[in-house]
Amino acid sequence: MTSSQPFVPSSPFSSSNGHIKKSKFTYKHLSQLALASTACPLRVIAHVDLDAFYAQCEGVRLGIAEDQPLAVQQWQGLIAINYPARKFGLTRHITITEAQKLCPNLIMQHVATWREGDAKWAYHEDAFAHIATHKVSLDPYRLESRRILACIKDVLPAPPAQRVEKASVDEVFLDLSTQIHAILLERYPEISGPAPYDDPTEQLPRPPTTALDWNMDALVDLDNHETEDDDPDWDDIVMLIGSEIVRLVRATIRDRLKYTCSAGIACNKMIAKLGSAHKKPNQQTIVRNRAVQQFMGGFKFTKIRNLGGKLGEDVVAKFGTEEVKELLGVSLGQLKAKLGDDTGSWVYEVIRGEETSEVNSRTQIKSMLSAKSFRPTINSYDQAIKWLRIFVADIFTRLVEEGVLKNKRRPKSINLHHRQGGQMRSRQAPIPSGKPIDEGLLFDIAKNLLGQVIVDGRAWPCANLQLSVGGFEEGLTGNRGIGGFLVRGDEAKAMKHPLHDGEHHILDHSDPRLGKRPRSECGAIQRFFSRQGTSHGESDDDKSSMQTNLEKASTSSPTAADVGEAQHMSKHKENGQSHGGYEGSPIEVRSCSVTSLTATPTTQTFFCKACNHSMPATGREEHEDWHFAKSIATTERSRAKTTSASEARAKNPLATRRLGTSRLTASQAPKRVEKGQSRLAFG
């Protein structure tokens, strides 16, 4: 039996000509890309690295031609060399004399320095000859770094799509995933809709593009089992879009600030950082997912972050190699057996390019240090104080960058390290949280710490001084000063003149300031404890007076104060709280100057069996509250009397016995001795 209906393919991406080839990536991966998930295989990370940054800063500042060899000098050494100078074989490990021989037209610019006694760093021509009285300042480079970071953020979309991490003074990580996702949906609307059958595991269709233009970017060769003839997948497409964004970032930095930079683009931070150093200067390298193994195989694993130092030496000693391509042949079990489970697993993943750390937009400094080694040593308090002033100014400049003046972040402690001979001593003090941080405050604390070191003895000669701040915490925001809780002007005048008897005001309930009822002169305690329940010995006149008042109340409407107090006391009763009344409190019935509320008169009454009085039904709840409060007060008084008597007996048992004897009845008391009788003594 055949069906009359034509066959409909089950997949919307199938056609009558055959099944369309699917991507290895799914709609779930696409949604992870939008969230910049570290688990997303389509993730795109870029690392931007300034080329010979210190040398570029000096070249831009001095207006030197880009092809002019230039080196940055610090004392008698070189700390930065631009690329034109490197062509002559210059490195940072050679002396100034050797550098001038290799490159006669080399320009050497000394870094800025703090001169002893100065309040501001500056460029000094003879700084290299005054190492004893000058201190290096890197502030010019920090300022340029801030300008470059601001420029990068201007090119990228606003947060949360913008994810920028400042890794150091001259390098930045960018997570471009969210931005690329938006561009991807614009260029390829066929994947912008929901997943077929609402199944996020459904595979994406293949990209319609069969050839990609990488625009002269440095492409890492593909792995051995991959070829350029293979059609690109979505991981190639996102890498291409990422390269376009990074190219725009680099061009903007170049146009605005005259700096060149290199970049690496990959699926994670580790590979992106290695890629930025692959082709320098002023180039960008793309490490596609299909080229990771080929790329990693060309490195020594000791060059990979966190695989140098002691761990790298340990791996080299146990496996006899430092080449990644040779270590790739070692199984996971062997790595775990020789390095431990955790370290072995981590090394196994890292050498294969697997890394999932996120780009942290809020990377923050944990501490700041300013130090100086003295050659020759210093030998007086005055000399040390001059250097402390320079340290404080240096640290405060960086604190300003961290937003201390705007109370964004502030350190909690300040530390002084002092070295005399082979002995290093440290002193620490808290920074007062209630005071704004400025140079004067830090300098005063530093002087006190130095004084503590000197009091301990053997402070001179001093070979090294270090001042640091740490324990950074987020500053408090939104706090009000004491003035914010005070009332001023007309409002204060109004509070000085309360309502008097006989005044009548209309309440405006629309005014939020009048949310509470005005306080009446008749207190709640006075209304609760009327003369009707003061004592059993009250006179008939008092009773008749109270009865008259109750009869008057039955024909009048309750006031706002009465209603409010009744509701208030009723709530206390429900909560089981005592109102603190005293039995026998005198009361006077007075009229209170409060706003009258219109109410319909009622003649309904109820009879109280406890006091044999009739009263309006509207006052029943308040009257019952009065009885409730009275019973609590009576119970508390009797309990207090019992407690005081028990305490007295405990303190004076002899008096208690005498008291007990005096309370004996006439039959129990010893009889008086009659004439002719004598009392016998027993025992």
C-alpha positions, 0 to 999 in steps of 0.5 A: 500500500502506497501513500498519496502524500509526497515524501518530506525530508525529516531535516529542514536542511535536506533537499531533493538533491541529497543531504546537505553536509552538516557542520561538526558544531551545534546550535549549543556551541553557537549559544555558548559563543554568545556567552563567551563560555570557556567551554565553547569550541568556537571561542576566539581570544586575541593577545595584543602585544606592543612592540619594544614598548619602552623604546617606542614610548621614547621614540614617540616622545622624542619624535625620532624616525621609526628606522632610527636605532634607539635603546632605553638605558637604565644606569649602565645597562639597556632595558629596551631595544627597538627593532632597527637597533636589533638588526645590528645585533644589540640585545639587553645583555650587552653593555653600553660600550659594546652597544655603541661599537655595534651601532655607532648611530645608536640613540640611548635615552635614560629612563625618567628618575626621581632625584633625591629631594624632588617632588616629581620625576623627570628626565635628567641627562646625567641620571646614569652617573647619579645612581646613588641619588636617583631612583628609576620611574616608570610612570611615563610608560604607565601613562602611555599604557593607559592611553593605549588601553582606552583606545582599544576599548573605544574600538570594541563594543561596550560591556558586557560584549567588551571583555578586556584584560590588561595582562601587563603594561604592554600586553592585553587579552581580548575575548572577542566571542560575543562580538563575533557572535553578533557579526556572525548572525548578521552575515549568515542569517540562515543560522540566526533562527532557533534550532530545528525541533528546538534541539540545541544538539542539532548540528549547524549547516556548513558555511556557504563560503568555500574560500577565506581571505586572510588578508596577508595575516600570518597563518600557522600551517595546518596539522599533518592530517589537515589540508587547505583544500578542505572546506572551512567550518564555523571555527575558521569563519569566527577566526576570520572575523576575529582577525578583522577586529584585531586588525582594526584595533591595531590600525586605530592604535597606530593612527591615534597614538603612533604605536605598532603592536603584534597580535595572536588570535586563537581559541584560548589565552595560552595559544594567543600569547604564543601567537603574538610573539610568532611574527614580530613586529607589527604583524598578527598570527592566526592559529586555527583549531586545525593548526594547534598541534602543528603550532605547539610542536615547534616550541620548547615547553619551558617557554610556555607559561607556568612550565618554566622554573622548577616544574620545567626543570623537573619535567626535563630531568624525568623525560630527558627533553624540553621539546613539546613534539617529543613530549607529545608521545608520552602517555597520560599514564606515564605523566601521572606516574612521574609527575603526580595525578594533577600535575601530569594531567595538567601538563598533558593538556597544556602541551596539546593546547588545551586551556580554559582560563577566562579573560578577566576584565577586573584584573586588579593589583594586589600590592604596590612596591617602591624600593631603592638599593643604595650604593653606597649605603645611606647613614642618616635619618635625613637621607632615609626620609628623603627617599621615603618621600619619593617612595610615597609620591611614586606609590600615590601616583599609582594609587590614583590610577587605581581610583583611590581618589574616587574611593573605588579601591584603597589599600588597608596596610603599609609596609616598610622593609629595611636592610642593614648588612645581611639583616632585613627587618619589616614593620607594618601599620594599618591605613586609617579607613576613615581618612582620605588617602593622600601623600601626607597621610602615607608619608606620616605612617612611613616615618613612624615605621622608620622610627620604629626600626631606628629605635630597635637599633642597628639601622645604619648603614642601610643598604636597601629600603622598600615601601609597599601598600597592600590588602586592597579592598573595594571602597564604600559607596553611597554612605551619607555623612552626619549632615545627611541625617539632620533636618534643616530650614523650614522643616526644622522650624516646623518640628520646633512648634508642635500642635497645641490644644484647641488647634485643628488641622486637616491631614493631607494624606497625599503628603508622604511626610504625614504618613504617621498620625500626629501625636496627641497629648493624651498618652496611651497609658493614660487612656488604658488605665483609667480610674475605673480599675485603679483600686478596689477602694475607689469612691462612688463619685469616681465611679459615677464620673467614669460612668458619665464619661463612658456614656458621653463616649457612647454618643461620640465618634472615636478620634483618630488618635483613639483608633490608632492607639486601639489598633496599636495596643491590639497588635501588642496584645496579639504579640503577647507583649506587656504595655508596661501599665501600673495598677492604680494610675490616676487618669484625667479625661482630656480633650486632645487636639487631633484631627476629627474623622467623620464616622457614623454614630452607633448605639451598639454597646457591650457589657463587660462582666469583669467590671460590670460596665456597659460601653460602646461596641467600638471601644470593646477591643480597647477595653479588653486590651486594658484588662489584658494589660492589667492582668499582666501587670498584676502577675509581674508585681506578684512575681517580683514580690515572691522573688525578692522574698526568696532572695532575702531568705537566702541572704539572711537565714537567721532572720528567716527563722525568726520571721518564721517563729513570729508567724506561729499561731497562738497554739503553736507558740511556747506557753508562758512559764507559770509560777512554781514551774521551771523550764527543763533544758534538753540536750 
